[in-house]
Structure formats: structure tokens, C-alpha cells
Amino acid sequence: MNSVRVFLLGVTMTCGWLAQPCHVRAALPNAGFESAGGSLNEWATFNNAIGNVSAQPITPRGGTHVAKLYGSFDSDPNYSGLIQNRPAYPGETWTAEAFTRHNTGDALTGSNNALIMKIEFYRSPGADYGSADFLAEHSLTVLDGNAPTDVWLSASLTAEAPAETVEARIAFVFRQEAGATGAALIDDVTFSSDWTLVWSDEFDGPTVDPSKWRVEDAFIEKNNELQYYAPDDVFIDNGKLVLRSQERWYAGHPYTSGLVESNGRFAQAYGRFEIRAKLPTGQGLWPAIWMLPTRPVWPPEIDIMELIGSQPNRVVMSMHWGPVPPGQYPWDIGQTANGDFWGPDFSQGFHTFAIEWMPGRLYWLIDDVVRLSVIRPEIPAEPMFFILNTAVGGDWPGSPDGSTVFP
């Protein structure tokens, strides 16, 4: 489905989870060059041998830093710059916006030095400019010596992704001719496509919305897990959905926890699916955000996020496909694609976990940065629904122990 977004808004865990509202496509990572106290983190540079593309504390529009670009003096003309890539697909409309300036004392001269903003499209991720995988480009000169100095100027460029597109790229290219001096500054960049929000939950009511979620009340026998999913472990608290895990005997089981799913309420094939969540930590806890098909069959399965509480800074992302012979599992016969990301302690704050799902392609994003890409024919092509849960114990995390803190 073209230009579709699904947002899950608001989840946490206390030995459980919370969720918060999300917004239409999170900001381009490090769009204002403020990361790590001022840097080009998340950006790639080219022709930067003399440090002519850098983050600097020079007259920022917001924050403390900007990107500064000037010529490399290594040829005539020469081109230097910085880029970021985003997953994309044919027919999407992409918009790039930025603020640029040059200052008295380091101003560009005439049209010999110029800053060009570009949108480029590629048929494979991370492809080189001008390679066989390069499809098209659209460009706009956003700054040259004829522009006024000492003021921020806004620029905007829009382009439609052509057939075969799998990646869109925003690029800022500094062109230097005849050894002309002067530097261009960039700040507050945006780069987004025309997704449409089609389903969401802000968790702003007093209780879980039964038109959107089914709350589990059962012991589900799988993976040697130990919990009973109890309805009283699922509740709304201050605009957040809480999935609580407890150590208590309930219906013959030593632990309880929470699970909600959107089966029978919402399912969709293709689009962007995301949730902003704060995850639990502790030996034996296993939070997950995952998806199953509406027809009663397994696999396929898409795991947007899994984490084991003994490793609170590691997120695992997976896809499993079938058919699977009786008595076997996809991961035993090479029918699993997965990856992990080691980041911050995901129990200490909210993070956005997302997939962008297109025919034959899946991208997993954490805080809007792609952390895993899978391109293969087994990508699911049928409607799937959300499941949010925390398992307690099981084959992967092991059982809780004396170090596990329950509410």
C-alpha cells in the first residue's frame, strides 16, 4: 500500500511497559548537527580529506552547532559534501528542507562557490552516486555568492521516487571553482516522504480501548514460558499503556504478565508501523513487539523488537517465514533473517521502534535510524496484526532469579 503509516502511541513497562505519543515520521537523525555535543554523526561525508566538511559552533540557527562546508582545493572544480539515506519505494514524494547561510568574512564569491541540495534515488541500499544502481536526482542551488550574508535562508526541494527505488538520499554538495574561498553553513535539515496516518492509539482514555486491543486472559504454552497473562496486568496510567509483570501465584502459575493484540481490530499489509516504548529490565523478562498474520498460520512472523531483561541495551529484530516441516522451527532450517542493535539502556527512557514494510523489503528502525534491512522474496505479503507482551522465563531469557525486581 502506497504512503501508509500506522502509529502505536504510548507503551512502558515497570517490570512492564509504557508508551507515549509518536509523530508522523521522526526527525532526520542529527538534523541540527547537535549529536555528541556537535558532530556529523549519522551523516556520511565525501571529499573531506582536509576537514572541509565538519560540525562547528558558528552562528547556529538553533542549538549550538551547524555543518560547515568549503572547497577541498584538490581539483578545479571540486565537490565535497554530506549525505543521509532513507528507505523508499516507487511513487513516494520526498521533500528536503534546510536552512543555509554564509557570513561576512567567509562569504562565497560570485557563482564559483555554491551549495547544492539534492534528492537522489537508488535501486539498492548504500549504492554509489553514478553507479549502475543510481536512478535519478533532483537538485537546487541553495546558496552562492549572490545570496545575502549573515542571515539564514530557507530552501525546499520535492521529488517523486521513480520505478525500482529502494532508497532515497539527501545530499548537500559544495562546488568550488577556480580556488574561490568562502564557506557555507547548514542547519535544521528535514527529509521526509508523504506517509499518511491510518491507525493509532494515544492511550488517552481511562482504560484500554477494546475496539483497538484484545487483552489476553490465558496461559499460552510456548517457549517454556512461566507467566499467566492476567487482565489486571494491563492498564492505562497517565496516558500510557502499562504491561506489568509480577511474581505471584495465579491460576497455577508463579508469575503474571500482560499481553494485548490488535487481532480482529486492526491488521494491514505494508506501511510504517511504530511504537514508542520504555522497556523492562531484569533477569528472565522478555518484552516483545511483534506481528502475526490474520489467517491462522505460523510462520510468517515479524519481530519489530525483542529484548531480554539481562541485556537491556540489546534489541533483536527478526523475520521468520515458512512453510516449516512438522516439528521444526524456522530458525533451525535457515528461514530466519535477523540482526541485533546494541545501544543505550532501553529501560531508562522511551525509544521509537519501527518497521517500514514494502513488497519484498523490510527495514527495522530504532529512533528513526535503520538498524536492519532485509530484501528477499519471502517478505510477508498479507495483513498482519500487532502483539505487545512481556514473557517471564522461557528458553531464551531463562528464569527470573534473586536479582529480578518485580513491582
N, C-alpha and C positions, 0 to 999 in steps of 0.2 A: 504494500500500500504506500502511495507516494505522500511524502510530507505529513507523517503521522507521529504524534508524541503521546505517550502515556506517562503521567506522573503519579507516583505514590508519594503523598506528602505527609511527613511526620512519623517515625518509629524510634524507640530506645529500649534498652534492657537494663535492669537493675540487678543483675543475675537475670536479666530480661532486657527488653529493648525500649527505645523511644524513637519517634520520628518527627521531623519538622517539615514545614512547607518548603517546596522546591520551586524553582522559577524556570521559565522557558529558556532552555539551554544556558548552562552556567557560563560565566565569563571565560574568554580565552585565557588559558593559563599564563600568568605573569604578564598580563596585558599592559601593565603600567611599569614594568621593569623594577618592581619593588622586592621581589623574592630574595631571601637571604640577605637583606639589608641593601639591596641594589645589585641586580645581576641580569644576565641574559638566559637564566635557567628556563628550560622548555623551548627556547629558540635555537635554531641551528644557524651558524654564520658561514659565509663563503668569502674567499679572498681577504682574509683577515690576518695576514701574516705579521703586520706591524701594529696590530691592536687598533685598527682604524674603525672597528665596529665594537662598541662597548657600552656598558651602562655607566652613566655619570650623573653626579648631583648638580646639574646645570639648569637653572630656571625651569623646574618641573611645573607642569600644569596642575598636577595633583600628586600627593605623596612627596617623595624626596629625590627620585631618580627619573631619568629619561634614557632612551637609546640615542647614542651619538654616532653618526656615520660621516666619514670623509674618504677621500680617494687614497688608493694604495700606491700611486706614483710608480707602478711597475710596468705600465704599458700605456699606450695612447690610442683610443680611450681605454679605461679600465672600469671594471664593475665589481662592487663589493655589496654585501648586504646581509639580511637575516630573513629566516623563513619559519613558518609553522605549518604542519599538515593536519588535516581533519578527515575522518571517514566521510565519504559522499557517495551519491548514486545518481544515475542519469535523471535529468529533469528537475533536480533541485535548483532553486535560486539562491545564490550565495551573495552576501553583502559584506564588504570590507569597509571599515571606517577607522579613521585615525586623526590625530591632531599633530601638526608639524610646525616647525619654526626654524628660523636662523637668526642669529644675533649679531648686532653691530660688533665689529672687531673680529668676527669669524664668519662673515656673511658669504654666501655664494656669489659668484660673479657671472653676469650675463646668463646665457643658457648653456655654458660649457660644463658647469656642475649642475646636476639635477637629481632630485629624489623621485623615484617612480614607484608607485604602489601597484601591485599586480595580483590578480587571481589566476591560478593555473590549475589545470585538471590533468589527472594521470589515470592510466588503466591498471596500475599496480602500486601498492604502498611503497613509499620511500624511493620512488624512481628518480633518476637524474633528469634535470632540465635538458631538453633537446634530445633525449634518448627515444628509442622506439616506443616507450610507454608514455611519452608526453603526448597529450591530446590537443590542448588548446590553451590560450592565455588571453587575458584582457588586462589592459594597463592604463594608467592615468598618471601623468606628471603632476605631482602634488606640491613640488617646491623647486624653484630655481632662483637665479639672481634677480629676476624681475618681481619677486614676491616681497611684500613689506617685511621689514625686520622687527624683531623684538615683540612680536605678537603671535599667539597660537592661531593657526588656520585649520579649519576642519576640512576633511576630504572624505568622499564616499564613492564606492565603485560597486556595481552589481553585475553578476554574470550567471548564466544558466549552464549547469553541468551537461556536457554532451553525452551521447551514447558511449557505453563502456566505462564510464567514470567510476572509479572506486575511491579516489582521494582528491580532495581539494586542498590547495596550498595558498596561503597568503605570503607574499614576498615584498620586501622593501629593497629596492635596488638603487644604490648610489652610483651615478655615472660621472666619471671625471675625465675631462678632455684638456689637452694642452697644459697639463700640470696645474690647472686652476686650483686655487685654495678655497677654503671655506668648509663648514660642516653643517649637516642637517640634524635636527633633533626630532624625535618621535615620542609620543606619549598617548596613553589611553586608547589602545587599539581594540577593536571588536571585529569578530569574524563569525558569521552565523548564517544558517540556512532557514528555509521557510517551513519549519515544522509547525504543526497545528495540535494544540492540546485537545485530546478527545476524551480523557477519563482521568479523574484524580480524586483523592481524598485528603482533605486538610486535617482530619481528625479534630474538628472544631465543635462537635456535638458532645452531649453528656455521656453517650455510650457508643459502642461500636455500631456502625451503620449496617443493619442486616441486609440492606439492598445491595451492598457492595462486598460484604465479607460474611463467610460462614465460620463460626467459631467451633473448633473441634472439641468433642467430648468423648474421648475414647483412648484406649491403649492400642497403639499401632505397632504390631510386632515386626520389626525390621532392624537390621544392623546391630542386634543385641543391645538396643537402647533400653533405658531403665525407667523412663518417665511415663506418667499418665498425663494426657493433655486435658487439663481441667479448665472449664469455662471461667472460673473465678480468677485464673491467672492471666486473663486478657481483659484490659480495661483502658479507659481514656483518663489521662491525668494532665491537666494544664495544656491542652492542645496537642498531646502526644499519645500515640498508641503504645501501651506498655505490655510486653510479653514477659511475665515474671516466671522465674524458676525457683522452686522451693524444695527443701528436704523435709518431707513429711510422708507418712503412710496414707495412701489414698487408693481405694479400690484394689488393694492388694499389691501396690507398687510403692517403692521407697521414695520416689520423687514425683513432683508435678511440674508442668511447664505449660506454655501457651503456644497455640498454633491458630492462624487464620488463613483462609484461602478465598480466592475470588471465583472459584468454580461455580458455574450456574449463574453468576452475576456479571462477570466480565472476562472475556478472552479475546485475543487478537493475534493475527499473524503479521509480523513486520512492524517496524516503527522503533521508537526510542522508549525504553522502559526504565524508570529510575526511581530510587527511594533514597531518602536522606536518613541515615540511622546512626545511632550510637550503640555499640555492641558490648556484650558482657565479657568478662574475663574470669578465669578460674579453671583449674584442672577439671576435666570431664564435661565442660559445657561446649555446645556445638550449634551456634546460631547459623541460619542459612536464609537466603533469599533465592528462590528457585521457581522454575516453571515446568508444567506438565501439559500435555495435550488434553483437549476436552474429550476426545474419544478414549474409551477405557483400555489403554495400551501403554506399556512401558518397555524400553525407551521409545521415543526420544525424551531427553531432559536437558534443560538449560539451567545451570547453576550460576546465577548472577554474582553471588558471593557466598562463600563458606569460610568459617574461621573456627579454629579450636582454641578454647579459652586459655590453654597453656602457652599459646603463641599469639598474643593479642596484637602483634604488629605484622601478621602474615595473613593475607587474603588469598584464597584459592578460587579460581574461575574455571568452569568446565562446561563441556557439552558431551553428551552420550547419545549414541544412535544405535539403531537396530537394523535388521532383526537379530535377535540373540538366541542361540540354541538353548533348549531347556537345561536348567541347572548351571548356566554360565552367566557372567556379568560382562557388560561392555568393556570395562577396563581390563578384563582378563584376556580379551581377544583383539586388542588394538582398536576398539571402536569408541575411543575417548580422545578428545582434544582438550588439553587443559594447560594452565600456567598459574604461577603464583606471583604475588607482589609483596615485597617487604617494605613497609612504610612506617608511619607513626603508630603509636599505641591507639588502636581504633576503639578502645573503651574509654578514652579520655575526652572525646569530643565527637561532634557529628560530622559525617562524611557522606558524600553522594556516590552511590553505587549504581551503575547503569549499564545497559547494553544498547547498541544500535544494531538492529537486526534487519537485514536486507536479503533478497533472494541470493542464496549461495554464499553469504558473508555474515559474519558476526564479529562485532567489536565490543570488548569489555572496557569500561572506563571507570576510573576511580577519581573523584573530584575533577571530572571532565578531562582527564588525561588518559589516552588509550594505553592500556596495560597488557592487552592480549588481542590478537587478530587471528581469525580462522576463516579461511576461504576454501571451501570444498563442497561437493555436491550433496553431502549428507546433512547440510544445514536444514533444520526443520522448515517445513513449508505449510504449516497448519496452525490454526488458532491454539494458543496456549494461555493458561491462567497462572496467577501468582500464588505462591505459598510462602508465608513468613513463619518461622518457627525457631525454637531453641530445643534441641535434643539434649538429654542428660545421659552421659555414658555412651557406650557403643564401641564398635570395632575401631573407629578412627581415634577419637579423643581419649578412650579409656574411661574408667570410672572416676567420679569425684574422690577426693581424699581429704585429709585433715586441713589442707591449705585452702580448700574451696570455701568461699564465703557466700552464704545464702542470706536472703533477707529475713 
